[in-house]
Structure formats: C-alpha cells, structure tokens
Amino acid sequence: MIMDKGVVWITGASSGIGFALTKQYLEAGWQVIASARTQGELVALSESYENLTFVAFDISDDSQVQAVRETLMLHTAHLDCAILNAGTCEYLDMTDTDPDWKMMDRIMSVNFFGLVNSVDVCLPLLKKSSHPHLVGVSSQAVQAAFPQAEAYGASKAAVRYFLSSLRMDLKQFNIDVTCLLPGFVDTPLTQKNTFSMPFLMSSDDAAKRMFKALASRPFEFAFPKRLSAMLWAGRHFPKLWLSMLAPKKDRND
Ligand SMILES: NC(=O)c1ccc[n+]([C@@H]2O[C@H](COP(=O)([O-])OP(=O)(O)OC[C@H]3O[C@@H](n4cnc5c(N)ncnc54)[C@H](OP(=O)(O)O)[C@@H]3O)[C@@H](O)[C@H]2O)c1
C-alpha cells in the first residue's frame, strides 16, 4: 500500500533539507507538523499553508520528550510518517595541540541521542496509524571515512545501525523503517565547509528525491548514486582512499 497523503512529523524543519521536505509534503497535501528549536524559514511558510503546525523541540533535551509528545497529540491522533532529520556538524581538528574532544558529546547528543529522543516522542503516535513509516537521516559519510569527521561520521553510523536494529523490532507493529543517506546538499550546514563537495545538490532537489524514494519505503536510500559509487571505491581501496584524502603534513613542521 502506498500512502499518498497523511500526517507527517518532520524534525529539523526550520532550514535546509528539513525545510525543503516540509514544502514537498505540504505541496502534496499532507498535514505537516514541523519541529526545530526555532521556526527559522518556517515563519514565511506558515502564512501560505493551513496544514502546517510548528512544535518547538530541542531534540538533545530528553526532559522535553513527554511535553512534546503531548503537544503533538493536541494536533493529531496519529502519525503516518515521522522524518527524523534534525542534526548538526562540527569537525575535529587534530592539528590543534588541545583537540576539542567534548565535540564528540555535543554531536552525539544531537545526531544520535536526539534522534533516539525523537523516536521516543513519536512511537506511540506511529502505532496509532494504519500504515506507519519511521524515517531517519544518516549520511553518505558513513560509507567511507572522511578526515575530521570523527564525531559526525560516528554519530551517523550509530544512527544507521540503530535504525536497522529498530527495523527488526518494529516489524511486529507493522512500522516500516527507512534510513536516508544523503550526499552533499547545499544547506547552512554545508555552507561552512571549506573542502570540495562532489555532486553537491540543492536542498529542493534532495527533498524531491527523498519524497519520491520514501513512497516505496526502502530499508535505505543513498543518493546521489555517483557519490555512492565513489565511496564504494573508497571502502574497497582503503589505502588509495587514505592517500587521496588524508591531510598532508606541512614539510616545514
Ligand atoms: N547538508 C548535507 O550535505 C547533508 C548530508 C547528509 C546528511 N545530512 C543530514 O541532514 C540533516 C539536515 O541537515 P541540513 O544540511 O539540512 O542542515 P541545517 O540546514 O543546518 O538544518 C539542521 C536542522 O536541524 C535543526 N536542529 C539542529 N540542532 C537541533 C536540536 N538540538 N534540536 C532540534 N533541532 C535541531 C535546525 O533547527 P534549529 O537550529 O532551529 O533547532 C535545523 O532545522 C542533518 O541530520 C544532517 O546531518 C546533511
């Protein structure tokens, strides 16, 4: 059964991919409950769409879980889909004499534990749908190692494993679970990157591909395929990948 309309909860909806997904679902006639810490770009959108509701949620704060769930319940009796997209990125600098190891906590608390908190919020509402779908956003970064991505890559690998295990345990409730692995998307998160981002796409393009792919509820959807192929090569030829990507030591050091 393909669900063409329903109620969707999207986290990280105030900018970038989440905002573009929110527009996609609104245009397709879904009721969208959008969450983030701030409304950001959603402010302008809420003037044009009656089927959009904003519910503030800091996903890293587990003390908000119950209150957010109760607020969602004021707006809907069930969720057909939850797209857990909120996330952040920071890069570890090993040339620093005192590397910022606390970054591991910061990134894991949003990207991994924040996603877990979001599942905690929405699971009872998904169970009330006739055909529920839980979606989490990982990253193509998990397909091969990138320099400085110790925190980000580990958090997204944890998300991927968490979702694949959860898929097993939610099957008995008929909840489908999809893990999305986007490549480089032009958003505020990547606009601070100083390295080249092959096959960079716009957030609207990424959201269109995600929306289309989610209709068939795949276990995973990694895109664009050209980047997947490049990362496949990186995974299978790790020495070559290392020699290409590892930062070179300054000869004057
Ligand atoms: N852009 C890419 O190339 C790319 C590639 C692969 C995967 N991804 C993943 O895609 C997702 C969206 O990223 P993006 O590129 O669209 O980034 P973005 O434009 O920076 O958006 C991030 C969203 O997450 C929200 N957020 C951040 N921290 C939060 C928190 N503690 N609680 C609640 N919401 C929080 C932000 O809203 P507030 O600040 O208002 O809370 C914002 O809506 C992330 O999970 C990212 O890792 C991105």
Ligand as a Chemical Component Dictionary entry (heavy atoms), coordinates in Angstrom:
data_LIG
# 
_chem_comp.id                   LIG 
_chem_comp.type                 NON-POLYMER 
_chem_comp.pdbx_formal_charge   0 
_chem_comp.three_letter_code    LIG 
# 
loop_
_chem_comp_atom.comp_id 
_chem_comp_atom.atom_id 
_chem_comp_atom.alt_atom_id 
_chem_comp_atom.type_symbol 
_chem_comp_atom.charge 
_chem_comp_atom.model_Cartn_x 
_chem_comp_atom.model_Cartn_y 
_chem_comp_atom.model_Cartn_z 
_chem_comp_atom.pdbx_ordinal 
LIG N1  N1  N 0  23.639 19.007 4.010  1  
LIG C1  C1  C 0  24.220 17.845 3.738  2  
LIG O1  O1  O 0  25.085 17.753 2.827  3  
LIG C2  C2  C 0  23.841 16.607 4.477  4  
LIG C3  C3  C 0  24.333 15.378 4.007  5  
LIG C4  C4  C 0  23.993 14.210 4.685  6  
LIG C5  C5  C 0  23.173 14.267 5.790  7  
LIG N2  N2  N 1  22.725 15.486 6.231  8  
LIG C6  C6  C 0  21.867 15.488 7.409  9  
LIG O2  O2  O 0  20.636 16.085 7.062  10 
LIG C7  C7  C 0  20.047 16.665 8.229  11 
LIG C8  C8  C 0  19.643 18.103 7.932  12 
LIG O3  O3  O 0  20.829 18.843 7.688  13 
LIG P1  P1  P 0  20.864 20.183 6.844  14 
LIG O4  O4  O 0  22.018 20.072 5.944  15 
LIG O5  O5  O -1 19.529 20.484 6.298  16 
LIG O6  O6  O 0  21.290 21.210 7.993  17 
LIG P2  P2  P 0  20.689 22.595 8.501  18 
LIG O7  O7  O 0  20.196 23.426 7.373  19 
LIG O8  O8  O 0  21.731 23.144 9.421  20 
LIG O9  O9  O 0  19.406 22.144 9.337  21 
LIG C9  C9  C 0  19.526 21.484 10.549 22 
LIG C10 C10 C 0  18.162 21.463 11.200 23 
LIG O10 O10 O 0  18.264 20.764 12.432 24 
LIG C11 C11 C 0  17.756 21.580 13.467 25 
LIG N3  N3  N 0  18.458 21.307 14.710 26 
LIG C12 C12 C 0  19.793 21.389 14.960 27 
LIG N4  N4  N 0  20.043 21.107 16.243 28 
LIG C13 C13 C 0  18.842 20.821 16.813 29 
LIG C14 C14 C 0  18.435 20.479 18.118 30 
LIG N5  N5  N 0  19.307 20.349 19.141 31 
LIG N6  N6  N 0  17.118 20.272 18.351 32 
LIG C15 C15 C 0  16.228 20.405 17.355 33 
LIG N7  N7  N 0  16.536 20.735 16.109 34 
LIG C16 C16 C 0  17.836 20.952 15.847 35 
LIG C17 C17 C 0  17.952 23.018 12.996 36 
LIG O11 O11 O 0  16.993 23.884 13.564 37 
LIG P3  P3  P 0  17.214 24.844 14.840 38 
LIG O12 O12 O 0  18.601 25.358 14.778 39 
LIG O13 O13 O 0  16.138 25.876 14.662 40 
LIG O14 O14 O 0  16.959 23.965 16.015 41 
LIG C18 C18 C 0  17.648 22.857 11.516 42 
LIG O15 O15 O 0  16.253 22.893 11.284 43 
LIG C19 C19 C 0  21.094 16.542 9.338  44 
LIG O16 O16 O 0  20.805 15.403 10.123 45 
LIG C20 C20 C 0  22.387 16.323 8.562  46 
LIG O17 O17 O 0  23.349 15.646 9.315  47 
LIG C21 C21 C 0  23.037 16.640 5.605  48 
# 
loop_
_chem_comp_bond.comp_id 
_chem_comp_bond.atom_id_1 
_chem_comp_bond.atom_id_2 
_chem_comp_bond.value_order 
_chem_comp_bond.pdbx_ordinal 
LIG N1  C1  SING 1  
LIG C1  O1  DOUB 2  
LIG C1  C2  SING 3  
LIG C2  C3  SING 4  
LIG C2  C21 DOUB 5  
LIG C3  C4  DOUB 6  
LIG C4  C5  SING 7  
LIG C5  N2  DOUB 8  
LIG N2  C6  SING 9  
LIG N2  C21 SING 10 
LIG C6  O2  SING 11 
LIG C6  C20 SING 12 
LIG O2  C7  SING 13 
LIG C7  C8  SING 14 
LIG C7  C19 SING 15 
LIG C8  O3  SING 16 
LIG O3  P1  SING 17 
LIG P1  O4  DOUB 18 
LIG P1  O5  SING 19 
LIG P1  O6  SING 20 
LIG O6  P2  SING 21 
LIG P2  O7  DOUB 22 
LIG P2  O8  SING 23 
LIG P2  O9  SING 24 
LIG O9  C9  SING 25 
LIG C9  C10 SING 26 
LIG C10 O10 SING 27 
LIG C10 C18 SING 28 
LIG O10 C11 SING 29 
LIG C11 N3  SING 30 
LIG C11 C17 SING 31 
LIG N3  C12 SING 32 
LIG N3  C16 SING 33 
LIG C12 N4  DOUB 34 
LIG N4  C13 SING 35 
LIG C13 C14 SING 36 
LIG C13 C16 DOUB 37 
LIG C14 N5  SING 38 
LIG C14 N6  DOUB 39 
LIG N6  C15 SING 40 
LIG C15 N7  DOUB 41 
LIG N7  C16 SING 42 
LIG C17 O11 SING 43 
LIG C17 C18 SING 44 
LIG O11 P3  SING 45 
LIG P3  O12 DOUB 46 
LIG P3  O13 SING 47 
LIG P3  O14 SING 48 
LIG C18 O15 SING 49 
LIG C19 O16 SING 50 
LIG C19 C20 SING 51 
LIG C20 O17 SING 52 
# 
